[in-house]
Amino acid sequence: MSPAAYAMFVLFFVNLVGYLDRQILSLLVQPIKESLHISDGLIGLLQGAAFVVTFAIAGLYIGRLVDRNNRRNLLLVCVLIWTIGAAAGGFAQSAWQLFVARMAVGAGEAALIPCAISLISDFYPSHQRGRALGLFSMGIYCGAGLSLVLVGFAMPSVIDLSGRLAASGIEIAPWRLILVLLLVPGILACLLLSTVAEPSRDPACQANRSESHSGIRDWLQRARVYLPHHVGWAFANVCQYAIAGWFPTVLIREHGYDAKAAGLTYGTLMVVVGISSAYLGGRLADRLARAGGPLRRLYLAPITAAIGGAGFLLLATAHQIPVILAGAAMVASGLGIMMVVGLTSLSELTPPASRGQITSIFLVIITVIGTAGGPAAVGYGNDFFGGASVPLSRVLGIVGMTGACVSILLVLVAIAQIRRFPHLVEFRAADQP
């Protein structure tokens, strides 16, 4: 196995672990609510804003570290931070203690995608990055899906273990045990990362490493392209985190699923559809780049966002489980392909010397708007407008359709700006096939 292929395998696994830790709360909503006595709105904040606060603060600083330091070592330290934070949530005695633990997860995961995109861009030339980033993105869906599947399978055993501990005088709820057990995959990810070799940086990056503010400067120079691009993908992120955070709860509350059945159903769907869409998105992106240049990749995004929006329409209006699951599959496939296109385009819209910083700015924007906004919008929307006549599924569908429409509009604006001001985009001839 080549160093690049081995690094891709490890980065895939690290991404899987990151999203396993990030999404685990979505199937623990009911027991956490009952144990800590909190509302749907606060659950939405725990799934989103708790993560976002430190992700945004740490992300801007970490971007500079990515451009100037050993990326493998930086990522290894950050994996350790988020693993400890995820496990610490199992010891929280209040909503705000759990909030602080999730903040540590956000701080650690701020390094994941900037380090990965920077490493992949040095391991692979432009015309192969779509496939590479597609493989990396599979970790998102494997992690998010497996968090649901594994919790579903493990829940009976965890409940049994919790009961035996209680009989011995140790009171610990099953949801707390699940969070503590997240130490295991996190430590394994750290061990694997320690065996990855740091690749040589792009010469253009080496030449500019002494310019401490080059990333901010480069972003501002291209803001008319970056702003609609970043915010467009942020609203796609609203859709993804809204459904990831609340769809299992829809199955439990409205269709009689228990936690295990909801986790297995949605988790399996996420793994199968997510992996397929990530692979397909990478292949399509590379094919379009070979046929018409890197800009051609961006034309996929509005089409796939529309597929996701149509899926949310089914979620809002359908009552039959097969139709509802088809809608969820449409959301996962459409937005899955779109996110691969977004990451691939980001690797080429950014100058090599400031790729880490600009990627971090991108992530801060999509996280503040998407990761925080998606779950919270559904949670508070349901608190204020939900009820017998407006079920949770309809609130979820409305949030998703709105996010998809805004995303399509902004991506089209970004494409128009690139076509109007091509000098703002630096595609390097050396990367072309």
WOWO-V306599 format. One record per residue. RES is the residue in one small letter. SS is DSSP state (2 for helix, 1 for strand, 0 for the rest). NEAR is the number of other C-alpha atoms within 12 Angstrom. Layout:
res->RES ss->SS near->NEAR
res->RES ss->SS near->NEAR
This chain:
res->m ss->0 near->8
res->s ss->0 near->12
res->p ss->2 near->20
res->a ss->2 near->26
res->a ss->2 near->21
res->y ss->2 near->22
res->a ss->2 near->34
res->m ss->2 near->36
res->f ss->2 near->30
res->v ss->2 near->33
res->l ss->2 near->44
res->f ss->2 near->36
res->f ss->2 near->35
res->v ss->2 near->47
res->n ss->2 near->42
res->l ss->2 near->38
res->v ss->2 near->42
res->g ss->2 near->49
res->y ss->2 near->41
res->l ss->2 near->44
res->d ss->2 near->51
res->r ss->2 near->49
res->q ss->2 near->48
res->i ss->2 near->45
res->l ss->2 near->47
res->s ss->2 near->48
res->l ss->2 near->48
res->l ss->0 near->40
res->v ss->2 near->37
res->q ss->2 near->26
res->p ss->2 near->25
res->i ss->2 near->34
res->k ss->2 near->24
res->e ss->2 near->17
res->s ss->2 near->22
res->l ss->2 near->27
res->h ss->0 near->18
res->i ss->0 near->23
res->s ss->0 near->24
res->d ss->2 near->33
res->g ss->2 near->30
res->l ss->2 near->32
res->i ss->2 near->42
res->g ss->2 near->40
res->l ss->2 near->39
res->l ss->2 near->45
res->q ss->2 near->49
res->g ss->0 near->46
res->a ss->2 near->35
res->a ss->2 near->39
res->f ss->2 near->43
res->v ss->2 near->41
res->v ss->2 near->34
res->t ss->2 near->33
res->f ss->2 near->41
res->a ss->2 near->37
res->i ss->2 near->27
res->a ss->2 near->31
res->g ss->2 near->39
res->l ss->2 near->33
res->y ss->2 near->29
res->i ss->2 near->41
res->g ss->2 near->43
res->r ss->2 near->36
res->l ss->2 near->34
res->v ss->2 near->42
res->d ss->2 near->45
res->r ss->2 near->33
res->n ss->0 near->25
res->n ss->0 near->25
res->r ss->2 near->37
res->r ss->2 near->39
res->n ss->2 near->26
res->l ss->2 near->33
res->l ss->2 near->43
res->l ss->2 near->34
res->v ss->2 near->29
res->c ss->2 near->39
res->v ss->2 near->46
res->l ss->2 near->37
res->i ss->2 near->32
res->w ss->2 near->45
res->t ss->2 near->42
res->i ss->2 near->34
res->g ss->2 near->39
res->a ss->2 near->48
res->a ss->2 near->36
res->a ss->2 near->30
res->g ss->2 near->40
res->g ss->2 near->36
res->f ss->2 near->30
res->a ss->0 near->27
res->q ss->0 near->20
res->s ss->0 near->21
res->a ss->2 near->30
res->w ss->2 near->22
res->q ss->2 near->21
res->l ss->2 near->36
res->f ss->2 near->35
res->v ss->2 near->33
res->a ss->2 near->37
res->r ss->2 near->44
res->m ss->2 near->37
res->a ss->2 near->36
res->v ss->2 near->49
res->g ss->2 near->46
res->a ss->2 near->39
res->g ss->2 near->42
res->e ss->2 near->51
res->a ss->0 near->50
res->a ss->0 near->50
res->l ss->2 near->50
res->i ss->2 near->50
res->p ss->2 near->45
res->c ss->2 near->49
res->a ss->2 near->50
res->i ss->2 near->50
res->s ss->2 near->50
res->l ss->2 near->45
res->i ss->2 near->47
res->s ss->2 near->42
res->d ss->2 near->35
res->f ss->2 near->30
res->y ss->0 near->33
res->p ss->0 near->30
res->s ss->2 near->38
res->h ss->2 near->37
res->q ss->2 near->32
res->r ss->2 near->47
res->g ss->2 near->44
res->r ss->2 near->36
res->a ss->2 near->43
res->l ss->2 near->51
res->g ss->2 near->42
res->l ss->2 near->41
res->f ss->2 near->46
res->s ss->2 near->50
res->m ss->2 near->44
res->g ss->2 near->42
res->i ss->2 near->45
res->y ss->2 near->49
res->c ss->2 near->40
res->g ss->2 near->38
res->a ss->2 near->46
res->g ss->2 near->42
res->l ss->2 near->40
res->s ss->2 near->47
res->l ss->2 near->43
res->v ss->2 near->34
res->l ss->2 near->34
res->v ss->2 near->42
res->g ss->2 near->33
res->f ss->2 near->24
res->a ss->2 near->25
res->m ss->2 near->32
res->p ss->2 near->20
res->s ss->2 near->19
res->v ss->2 near->26
res->i ss->2 near->25
res->d ss->2 near->17
res->l ss->2 near->23
res->s ss->2 near->23
res->g ss->2 near->19
res->r ss->2 near->17
res->l ss->2 near->17
res->a ss->2 near->15
res->a ss->2 near->12
res->s ss->0 near->11
res->g ss->0 near->10
res->i ss->0 near->13
res->e ss->0 near->17
res->i ss->0 near->27
res->a ss->0 near->30
res->p ss->2 near->31
res->w ss->2 near->39
res->r ss->2 near->33
res->l ss->2 near->32
res->i ss->2 near->40
res->l ss->2 near->42
res->v ss->2 near->28
res->l ss->0 near->30
res->l ss->0 near->39
res->l ss->2 near->29
res->v ss->2 near->21
res->p ss->2 near->32
res->g ss->2 near->38
res->i ss->2 near->27
res->l ss->2 near->22
res->a ss->2 near->33
res->c ss->2 near->32
res->l ss->2 near->22
res->l ss->2 near->27
res->l ss->2 near->35
res->s ss->0 near->25
res->t ss->0 near->19
res->v ss->0 near->29
res->a ss->0 near->23
res->e ss->0 near->27
res->p ss->0 near->22
res->s ss->0 near->22
res->r ss->0 near->29
res->d ss->0 near->28
res->p ss->2 near->14
res->a ss->2 near->20
res->c ss->2 near->27
res->q ss->2 near->18
res->a ss->2 near->17
res->n ss->0 near->22
res->r ss->0 near->27
res->s ss->0 near->18
res->e ss->0 near->19
res->s ss->0 near->20
res->h ss->0 near->24
res->s ss->2 near->28
res->g ss->2 near->38
res->i ss->2 near->29
res->r ss->2 near->18
res->d ss->2 near->31
res->w ss->2 near->32
res->l ss->2 near->18
res->q ss->2 near->21
res->r ss->0 near->28
res->a ss->2 near->27
res->r ss->2 near->28
res->v ss->2 near->36
res->y ss->2 near->40
res->l ss->2 near->27
res->p ss->2 near->29
res->h ss->2 near->44
res->h ss->2 near->41
res->v ss->2 near->37
res->g ss->2 near->40
res->w ss->2 near->51
res->a ss->2 near->41
res->f ss->2 near->43
res->a ss->2 near->54
res->n ss->2 near->47
res->v ss->2 near->46
res->c ss->2 near->56
res->q ss->2 near->56
res->y ss->2 near->48
res->a ss->2 near->50
res->i ss->2 near->56
res->a ss->2 near->49
res->g ss->2 near->47
res->w ss->2 near->51
res->f ss->2 near->49
res->p ss->2 near->48
res->t ss->2 near->40
res->v ss->2 near->41
res->l ss->2 near->35
res->i ss->2 near->26
res->r ss->2 near->21
res->e ss->2 near->26
res->h ss->2 near->24
res->g ss->0 near->15
res->y ss->0 near->22
res->d ss->0 near->26
res->a ss->2 near->36
res->k ss->2 near->31
res->a ss->2 near->27
res->a ss->2 near->39
res->g ss->2 near->42
res->l ss->2 near->30
res->t ss->2 near->37
res->y ss->2 near->47
res->g ss->2 near->42
res->t ss->2 near->32
res->l ss->2 near->35
res->m ss->2 near->44
res->v ss->2 near->36
res->v ss->2 near->29
res->v ss->2 near->34
res->g ss->2 near->42
res->i ss->2 near->37
res->s ss->2 near->31
res->s ss->2 near->40
res->a ss->2 near->42
res->y ss->2 near->34
res->l ss->2 near->32
res->g ss->2 near->42
res->g ss->2 near->39
res->r ss->2 near->29
res->l ss->2 near->35
res->a ss->2 near->42
res->d ss->2 near->36
res->r ss->2 near->26
res->l ss->2 near->27
res->a ss->2 near->33
res->r ss->2 near->22
res->a ss->2 near->16
res->g ss->2 near->17
res->g ss->0 near->24
res->p ss->2 near->40
res->l ss->2 near->36
res->r ss->2 near->23
res->r ss->2 near->41
res->l ss->2 near->45
res->y ss->2 near->30
res->l ss->2 near->38
res->a ss->2 near->43
res->p ss->2 near->35
res->i ss->2 near->26
res->t ss->2 near->38
res->a ss->2 near->48
res->a ss->2 near->34
res->i ss->2 near->34
res->g ss->2 near->46
res->g ss->2 near->42
res->a ss->2 near->36
res->g ss->2 near->37
res->f ss->2 near->43
res->l ss->2 near->33
res->l ss->2 near->31
res->l ss->2 near->40
res->a ss->2 near->31
res->t ss->2 near->24
res->a ss->0 near->24
res->h ss->0 near->21
res->q ss->0 near->16
res->i ss->2 near->23
res->p ss->2 near->16
res->v ss->2 near->20
res->i ss->2 near->33
res->l ss->2 near->34
res->a ss->2 near->28
res->g ss->2 near->37
res->a ss->2 near->48
res->a ss->2 near->39
res->m ss->2 near->36
res->v ss->2 near->48
res->a ss->2 near->51
res->s ss->2 near->40
res->g ss->2 near->39
res->l ss->2 near->53
res->g ss->2 near->50
res->i ss->2 near->50
res->m ss->2 near->51
res->m ss->2 near->52
res->v ss->2 near->48
res->v ss->2 near->51
res->g ss->2 near->50
res->l ss->2 near->47
res->t ss->2 near->50
res->s ss->2 near->49
res->l ss->2 near->45
res->s ss->2 near->47
res->e ss->2 near->41
res->l ss->2 near->40
res->t ss->0 near->42
res->p ss->0 near->38
res->p ss->2 near->39
res->a ss->2 near->39
res->s ss->2 near->44
res->r ss->2 near->48
res->g ss->2 near->49
res->q ss->2 near->44
res->i ss->2 near->47
res->t ss->2 near->50
res->s ss->2 near->45
res->i ss->2 near->42
res->f ss->2 near->45
res->l ss->2 near->44
res->v ss->2 near->40
res->i ss->2 near->36
res->i ss->2 near->41
res->t ss->2 near->43
res->v ss->2 near->37
res->i ss->2 near->35
res->g ss->2 near->42
res->t ss->2 near->43
res->a ss->2 near->42
res->g ss->2 near->40
res->g ss->2 near->47
res->p ss->2 near->48
res->a ss->2 near->39
res->a ss->2 near->41
res->v ss->2 near->48
res->g ss->2 near->40
res->y ss->2 near->27
res->g ss->2 near->30
res->n ss->2 near->32
res->d ss->2 near->22
res->f ss->2 near->18
res->f ss->2 near->19
res->g ss->0 near->21
res->g ss->0 near->16
res->a ss->0 near->12
res->s ss->0 near->11
res->v ss->0 near->20
res->p ss->0 near->30
res->l ss->2 near->39
res->s ss->2 near->44
res->r ss->2 near->33
res->v ss->2 near->37
res->l ss->2 near->48
res->g ss->2 near->42
res->i ss->2 near->35
res->v ss->2 near->41
res->g ss->2 near->50
res->m ss->2 near->37
res->t ss->2 near->30
res->g ss->2 near->42
res->a ss->2 near->44
res->c ss->2 near->32
res->v ss->2 near->29
res->s ss->2 near->42
res->i ss->2 near->36
res->l ss->2 near->26
res->l ss->2 near->31
res->v ss->2 near->41
res->l ss->2 near->27
res->v ss->2 near->26
res->a ss->2 near->37
res->i ss->2 near->34
res->a ss->2 near->21
res->q ss->2 near->24
res->i ss->2 near->31
res->r ss->2 near->18
res->r ss->2 near->14
res->f ss->0 near->17
res->p ss->2 near->18
res->h ss->2 near->15
res->l ss->2 near->24
res->v ss->0 near->31
res->e ss->0 near->27
res->f ss->0 near->26
res->r ss->0 near->21
res->a ss->2 near->13
res->a ss->2 near->14
res->d ss->2 near->24
res->q ss->0 near->20
res->p ss->0 near->19
